[in-house]
């Protein structure tokens, strides 16, 4: 497709700045923040940008091709839309905007259990060409119902989330009284009144809610009841037995998201999973952990070729994507970049951001004289962050 974008916002930083202007502060802080003091949030991106690449200017170079095969599907670029919770809080109808744009750009879209569009709606919009990330519930009957719904909607890849054994400590969200719907403190009301476009669009589409979980929740829950429901429903940790039970039941591809250790990567392989996503939940769970690029390198070194190894968390731009791929990732997912785009530009934000990332990545490959995505590791100078 033709890659077009709004020249007023040619970078992800431009989109982030515009998003900050357009949406209430509590929504922006939910999107933009990490946990505790944001140590790992910032380290993720900073250490990806310590990776260095080598151009070979005099080689016989034709053109750069972004097409990438993953699980039997050829995508137009080596990146996809990561699952993000509460997307409709940042911009109304955001999951649908991004799902449509992903189909138009032929890249994968992953839907979170705790976002604001349903499995069925995304399945309808994408004709089943989507991934579904499962927050494993404590109740197996609820797990089975969610899996049945994903299967019926045509879901191509099931993503098991392993890095939320407990909800992260996020001071901004605590201070903002964030819930679904948000707690209407006077401060929140004033923030909403100051963002009329967000408010009007929210009224048009209705208050955001956990669309996938509505059928399992009592009506008119207050904030305390909603918090109790979430804690009771998703307080279970993943373990070998739970993963094995899903592997036996789910006939399609399964990916484990949140892997940062060789031990967990080894277990994923032994249980017959098809891929892993090296991820630390966008720096929203453990400040004291490694950056994702630092965790990726030893996993690639030991397990490349045995399982598809992907990466998210900290990747913001086309050059970031190139550095992650050069470091050994087979594929990359981004979350915040796409949400900045939608919050900044509404219904045009998904298409705009995907175009920017494709153009940026292709420019990097052309500068390196790298014809194929799979050749990027040949251009790697240093795979690990500086110590």
WOBEL-V391014 format. One record per residue. N is the residue number from 1. PSI is psi in whole degrees, -180 to 180 (none if undefined). OMEGA is omega in whole degrees, 0 to 359 (none if undefined). NEAR is the number of other ideal C-beta (glycine too) atoms within 10 Angstrom. Layout:
BEGIN
n->N psi->PSI omega->OMEGA near->NEAR
n->N psi->PSI omega->OMEGA near->NEAR
END
This chain:
BEGIN
n->1 psi->159 omega->178 near->11
n->2 psi->132 omega->182 near->4
n->3 psi->109 omega->180 near->14
n->4 psi->148 omega->179 near->11
n->5 psi->164 omega->179 near->19
n->6 psi->114 omega->186 near->18
n->7 psi->-9 omega->175 near->6
n->8 psi->-18 omega->183 near->9
n->9 psi->69 omega->187 near->22
n->10 psi->-1 omega->181 near->14
n->11 psi->162 omega->177 near->12
n->12 psi->-36 omega->177 near->23
n->13 psi->-38 omega->176 near->12
n->14 psi->-43 omega->180 near->16
n->15 psi->-41 omega->178 near->27
n->16 psi->-45 omega->180 near->21
n->17 psi->-41 omega->179 near->14
n->18 psi->-40 omega->178 near->19
n->19 psi->-41 omega->180 near->25
n->20 psi->-34 omega->179 near->17
n->21 psi->-29 omega->192 near->10
n->22 psi->-21 omega->186 near->19
n->23 psi->157 omega->180 near->27
n->24 psi->151 omega->184 near->24
n->25 psi->-41 omega->182 near->17
n->26 psi->-34 omega->179 near->22
n->27 psi->-43 omega->179 near->29
n->28 psi->-42 omega->181 near->22
n->29 psi->-33 omega->174 near->18
n->30 psi->-44 omega->180 near->22
n->31 psi->-45 omega->194 near->23
n->32 psi->-22 omega->190 near->18
n->33 psi->164 omega->174 near->19
n->34 psi->-143 omega->178 near->25
n->35 psi->161 omega->178 near->23
n->36 psi->-114 omega->183 near->18
n->37 psi->18 omega->176 near->10
n->38 psi->23 omega->183 near->17
n->39 psi->-52 omega->184 near->16
n->40 psi->-28 omega->175 near->25
n->41 psi->-50 omega->182 near->23
n->42 psi->-35 omega->181 near->15
n->43 psi->-36 omega->180 near->22
n->44 psi->-56 omega->183 near->27
n->45 psi->-41 omega->182 near->19
n->46 psi->-40 omega->184 near->13
n->47 psi->-28 omega->170 near->19
n->48 psi->-37 omega->184 near->27
n->49 psi->1 omega->170 near->16
n->50 psi->-13 omega->176 near->14
n->51 psi->138 omega->182 near->22
n->52 psi->142 omega->183 near->12
n->53 psi->147 omega->183 near->21
n->54 psi->122 omega->173 near->13
n->55 psi->151 omega->174 near->13
n->56 psi->90 omega->192 near->12
n->57 psi->-25 omega->187 near->8
n->58 psi->6 omega->179 near->7
n->59 psi->162 omega->178 near->10
n->60 psi->100 omega->187 near->7
n->61 psi->135 omega->180 near->14
n->62 psi->-71 omega->180 near->7
n->63 psi->162 omega->179 near->8
n->64 psi->130 omega->182 near->19
n->65 psi->119 omega->182 near->15
n->66 psi->-8 omega->185 near->19
n->67 psi->138 omega->186 near->12
n->68 psi->132 omega->177 near->21
n->69 psi->133 omega->177 near->13
n->70 psi->120 omega->179 near->18
n->71 psi->41 omega->176 near->16
n->72 psi->-1 omega->179 near->7
n->73 psi->133 omega->176 near->13
n->74 psi->116 omega->179 near->9
n->75 psi->159 omega->182 near->20
n->76 psi->-6 omega->178 near->16
n->77 psi->159 omega->184 near->22
n->78 psi->31 omega->179 near->24
n->79 psi->158 omega->180 near->33
n->80 psi->180 omega->181 near->25
n->81 psi->116 omega->181 near->27
n->82 psi->153 omega->175 near->28
n->83 psi->134 omega->180 near->26
n->84 psi->133 omega->178 near->24
n->85 psi->153 omega->173 near->19
n->86 psi->39 omega->184 near->22
n->87 psi->-36 omega->180 near->28
n->88 psi->-14 omega->174 near->25
n->89 psi->-40 omega->180 near->27
n->90 psi->-44 omega->174 near->25
n->91 psi->132 omega->182 near->31
n->92 psi->136 omega->177 near->25
n->93 psi->18 omega->184 near->21
n->94 psi->-44 omega->181 near->28
n->95 psi->-39 omega->181 near->28
n->96 psi->-39 omega->177 near->21
n->97 psi->-46 omega->183 near->25
n->98 psi->-36 omega->179 near->29
n->99 psi->-44 omega->178 near->24
n->100 psi->-44 omega->180 near->18
n->101 psi->-38 omega->179 near->24
n->102 psi->-40 omega->177 near->25
n->103 psi->-44 omega->180 near->16
n->104 psi->-36 omega->182 near->13
n->105 psi->-1 omega->180 near->23
n->106 psi->55 omega->171 near->15
n->107 psi->158 omega->182 near->22
n->108 psi->145 omega->174 near->23
n->109 psi->130 omega->179 near->26
n->110 psi->130 omega->182 near->27
n->111 psi->133 omega->177 near->30
n->112 psi->149 omega->173 near->23
n->113 psi->-35 omega->189 near->23
n->114 psi->33 omega->174 near->21
n->115 psi->-167 omega->193 near->24
n->116 psi->12 omega->169 near->26
n->117 psi->150 omega->186 near->22
n->118 psi->160 omega->174 near->19
n->119 psi->-44 omega->185 near->23
n->120 psi->-41 omega->181 near->14
n->121 psi->-43 omega->180 near->16
n->122 psi->-37 omega->175 near->29
n->123 psi->-40 omega->178 near->22
n->124 psi->-45 omega->183 near->14
n->125 psi->-32 omega->186 near->19
n->126 psi->3 omega->186 near->22
n->127 psi->38 omega->178 near->10
n->128 psi->1 omega->181 near->15
n->129 psi->70 omega->179 near->18
n->130 psi->164 omega->174 near->25
n->131 psi->153 omega->179 near->27
n->132 psi->124 omega->178 near->25
n->133 psi->121 omega->182 near->23
n->134 psi->119 omega->162 near->23
n->135 psi->114 omega->187 near->21
n->136 psi->119 omega->180 near->21
n->137 psi->163 omega->178 near->20
n->138 psi->-28 omega->184 near->13
n->139 psi->124 omega->182 near->12
n->140 psi->-30 omega->178 near->12
n->141 psi->-39 omega->176 near->9
n->142 psi->-42 omega->176 near->16
n->143 psi->-49 omega->183 near->19
n->144 psi->-37 omega->179 near->14
n->145 psi->-42 omega->177 near->14
n->146 psi->-41 omega->178 near->21
n->147 psi->-40 omega->178 near->18
n->148 psi->-41 omega->180 near->12
n->149 psi->-42 omega->179 near->17
n->150 psi->-42 omega->179 near->28
n->151 psi->-44 omega->181 near->18
n->152 psi->-30 omega->180 near->12
n->153 psi->-5 omega->177 near->20
n->154 psi->12 omega->183 near->16
n->155 psi->130 omega->184 near->26
n->156 psi->-36 omega->184 near->17
n->157 psi->130 omega->175 near->22
n->158 psi->129 omega->180 near->25
n->159 psi->120 omega->177 near->25
n->160 psi->126 omega->182 near->23
n->161 psi->123 omega->183 near->22
n->162 psi->-3 omega->188 near->23
n->163 psi->23 omega->175 near->21
n->164 psi->61 omega->175 near->19
n->165 psi->-19 omega->174 near->13
n->166 psi->152 omega->181 near->10
n->167 psi->136 omega->184 near->15
n->168 psi->153 omega->178 near->18
n->169 psi->108 omega->187 near->13
n->170 psi->97 omega->187 near->19
n->171 psi->-39 omega->182 near->14
n->172 psi->-46 omega->182 near->17
n->173 psi->-36 omega->176 near->19
n->174 psi->-47 omega->180 near->9
n->175 psi->-36 omega->183 near->12
n->176 psi->-4 omega->181 near->22
n->177 psi->38 omega->189 near->14
n->178 psi->128 omega->174 near->20
n->179 psi->-177 omega->178 near->18
n->180 psi->108 omega->0 near->21
n->181 psi->162 omega->182 near->13
n->182 psi->147 omega->175 near->23
n->183 psi->124 omega->186 near->14
n->184 psi->73 omega->170 near->12
n->185 psi->164 omega->178 near->13
n->186 psi->-37 omega->179 near->7
n->187 psi->-43 omega->179 near->15
n->188 psi->-40 omega->179 near->18
n->189 psi->-44 omega->179 near->12
n->190 psi->-37 omega->177 near->11
n->191 psi->-42 omega->179 near->20
n->192 psi->-44 omega->180 near->19
n->193 psi->-27 omega->179 near->10
n->194 psi->-5 omega->180 near->11
n->195 psi->73 omega->188 near->18
n->196 psi->-35 omega->179 near->10
n->197 psi->-44 omega->177 near->12
n->198 psi->-46 omega->182 near->21
n->199 psi->-45 omega->181 near->16
n->200 psi->-44 omega->179 near->11
n->201 psi->-35 omega->177 near->16
n->202 psi->-42 omega->177 near->22
n->203 psi->-39 omega->182 near->10
n->204 psi->-41 omega->184 near->9
n->205 psi->-10 omega->181 near->15
n->206 psi->158 omega->181 near->11
n->207 psi->137 omega->177 near->13
n->208 psi->145 omega->180 near->24
n->209 psi->168 omega->178 near->17
n->210 psi->86 omega->189 near->21
n->211 psi->-36 omega->181 near->20
n->212 psi->-19 omega->187 near->25
n->213 psi->-3 omega->185 near->21
n->214 psi->-43 omega->185 near->10
n->215 psi->-16 omega->182 near->10
n->216 psi->-4 omega->186 near->15
n->217 psi->149 omega->171 near->15
n->218 psi->152 omega->180 near->8
n->219 psi->152 omega->173 near->5
n->220 psi->42 omega->176 near->6
n->221 psi->137 omega->171 near->15
n->222 psi->180 omega->186 near->10
n->223 psi->-43 omega->180 near->15
n->224 psi->-42 omega->179 near->9
n->225 psi->-39 omega->179 near->13
n->226 psi->-44 omega->178 near->18
n->227 psi->-42 omega->179 near->14
n->228 psi->-41 omega->179 near->12
n->229 psi->-46 omega->181 near->16
n->230 psi->-43 omega->180 near->18
n->231 psi->-41 omega->181 near->12
n->232 psi->-35 omega->186 near->12
n->233 psi->-34 omega->187 near->17
n->234 psi->36 omega->181 near->20
n->235 psi->-2 omega->182 near->12
n->236 psi->142 omega->176 near->16
n->237 psi->149 omega->171 near->11
n->238 psi->146 omega->174 near->20
n->239 psi->179 omega->185 near->12
n->240 psi->-42 omega->182 near->10
n->241 psi->-42 omega->180 near->7
n->242 psi->-41 omega->179 near->16
n->243 psi->-43 omega->180 near->21
n->244 psi->-39 omega->180 near->13
n->245 psi->-39 omega->178 near->13
n->246 psi->-40 omega->179 near->19
n->247 psi->-39 omega->179 near->17
n->248 psi->-33 omega->186 near->10
n->249 psi->-39 omega->186 near->13
n->250 psi->122 omega->186 near->17
n->251 psi->-16 omega->181 near->9
n->252 psi->-162 omega->180 near->14
n->253 psi->144 omega->176 near->19
n->254 psi->134 omega->179 near->20
n->255 psi->139 omega->174 near->24
n->256 psi->123 omega->182 near->27
n->257 psi->133 omega->180 near->26
n->258 psi->11 omega->181 near->22
n->259 psi->127 omega->177 near->31
n->260 psi->3 omega->182 near->23
n->261 psi->151 omega->176 near->13
n->262 psi->-35 omega->181 near->14
n->263 psi->-44 omega->179 near->9
n->264 psi->-36 omega->176 near->18
n->265 psi->-42 omega->179 near->24
n->266 psi->-42 omega->180 near->16
n->267 psi->-40 omega->178 near->18
n->268 psi->-40 omega->179 near->25
n->269 psi->-46 omega->182 near->15
n->270 psi->-29 omega->180 near->11
n->271 psi->1 omega->175 near->15
n->272 psi->25 omega->176 near->12
n->273 psi->161 omega->187 near->22
n->274 psi->-21 omega->181 near->18
n->275 psi->164 omega->172 near->21
n->276 psi->151 omega->172 near->27
n->277 psi->113 omega->175 near->29
n->278 psi->117 omega->189 near->29
n->279 psi->147 omega->170 near->28
n->280 psi->34 omega->175 near->27
n->281 psi->37 omega->179 near->23
n->282 psi->27 omega->181 near->24
n->283 psi->22 omega->186 near->26
n->284 psi->6 omega->185 near->24
n->285 psi->-44 omega->187 near->23
n->286 psi->105 omega->180 near->18
n->287 psi->-31 omega->185 near->19
n->288 psi->3 omega->182 near->7
n->289 psi->174 omega->176 near->18
n->290 psi->158 omega->167 near->20
n->291 psi->159 omega->182 near->24
n->292 psi->-38 omega->180 near->30
n->293 psi->-34 omega->178 near->30
n->294 psi->-38 omega->178 near->21
n->295 psi->-33 omega->184 near->21
n->296 psi->-45 omega->193 near->25
n->297 psi->-52 omega->180 near->19
n->298 psi->-30 omega->177 near->16
n->299 psi->-43 omega->177 near->23
n->300 psi->-44 omega->182 near->20
n->301 psi->-36 omega->186 near->12
n->302 psi->-33 omega->192 near->11
n->303 psi->4 omega->179 near->18
n->304 psi->134 omega->181 near->14
n->305 psi->-17 omega->179 near->8
n->306 psi->-23 omega->182 near->11
n->307 psi->151 omega->176 near->21
n->308 psi->128 omega->183 near->18
n->309 psi->114 omega->182 near->22
n->310 psi->174 omega->182 near->26
n->311 psi->141 omega->163 near->30
n->312 psi->180 omega->181 near->28
n->313 psi->110 omega->178 near->32
n->314 psi->-15 omega->181 near->26
n->315 psi->121 omega->183 near->29
n->316 psi->-31 omega->192 near->22
n->317 psi->174 omega->175 near->21
n->318 psi->-47 omega->175 near->23
n->319 psi->-37 omega->176 near->19
n->320 psi->-42 omega->178 near->27
n->321 psi->-46 omega->180 near->30
n->322 psi->-42 omega->181 near->27
n->323 psi->-39 omega->178 near->26
n->324 psi->-43 omega->179 near->28
n->325 psi->-40 omega->178 near->28
n->326 psi->-29 omega->180 near->25
n->327 psi->-2 omega->173 near->24
n->328 psi->-5 omega->177 near->22
n->329 psi->140 omega->176 near->30
n->330 psi->-23 omega->185 near->22
n->331 psi->160 omega->185 near->27
n->332 psi->144 omega->174 near->24
n->333 psi->146 omega->178 near->27
n->334 psi->143 omega->178 near->26
n->335 psi->-64 omega->185 near->23
n->336 psi->-39 omega->183 near->25
n->337 psi->-44 omega->180 near->23
n->338 psi->-36 omega->179 near->30
n->339 psi->-35 omega->173 near->31
n->340 psi->-43 omega->182 near->29
n->341 psi->-45 omega->181 near->34
n->342 psi->-42 omega->178 near->27
n->343 psi->-32 omega->181 near->28
n->344 psi->-41 omega->191 near->26
n->345 psi->9 omega->177 near->23
n->346 psi->-132 omega->187 near->19
n->347 psi->-19 omega->179 near->16
n->348 psi->-6 omega->189 near->16
n->349 psi->-35 omega->179 near->26
n->350 psi->-51 omega->179 near->26
n->351 psi->-44 omega->181 near->23
n->352 psi->-50 omega->184 near->23
n->353 psi->-42 omega->179 near->27
n->354 psi->-39 omega->177 near->29
n->355 psi->-46 omega->179 near->19
n->356 psi->-48 omega->184 near->23
n->357 psi->-40 omega->178 near->30
n->358 psi->-45 omega->180 near->21
n->359 psi->-45 omega->180 near->15
n->360 psi->-47 omega->182 near->19
n->361 psi->-42 omega->179 near->25
n->362 psi->-39 omega->179 near->18
n->363 psi->-41 omega->178 near->14
n->364 psi->-46 omega->181 near->24
n->365 psi->-40 omega->178 near->25
n->366 psi->-38 omega->178 near->14
n->367 psi->-37 omega->179 near->15
n->368 psi->-15 omega->190 near->22
n->369 psi->49 omega->181 near->18
n->370 psi->118 omega->187 near->26
n->371 psi->-33 omega->184 near->16
n->372 psi->149 omega->178 near->13
n->373 psi->-40 omega->182 near->25
n->374 psi->-11 omega->178 near->14
n->375 psi->-7 omega->183 near->16
n->376 psi->-36 omega->178 near->24
n->377 psi->-24 omega->177 near->17
n->378 psi->-17 omega->182 near->13
n->379 psi->4 omega->184 near->21
n->380 psi->129 omega->173 near->16
n->381 psi->-51 omega->180 near->9
n->382 psi->123 omega->184 near->14
n->383 psi->-22 omega->185 near->19
n->384 psi->148 omega->177 near->15
n->385 psi->157 omega->177 near->18
n->386 psi->149 omega->180 near->7
n->387 psi->none omega->none near->4
END
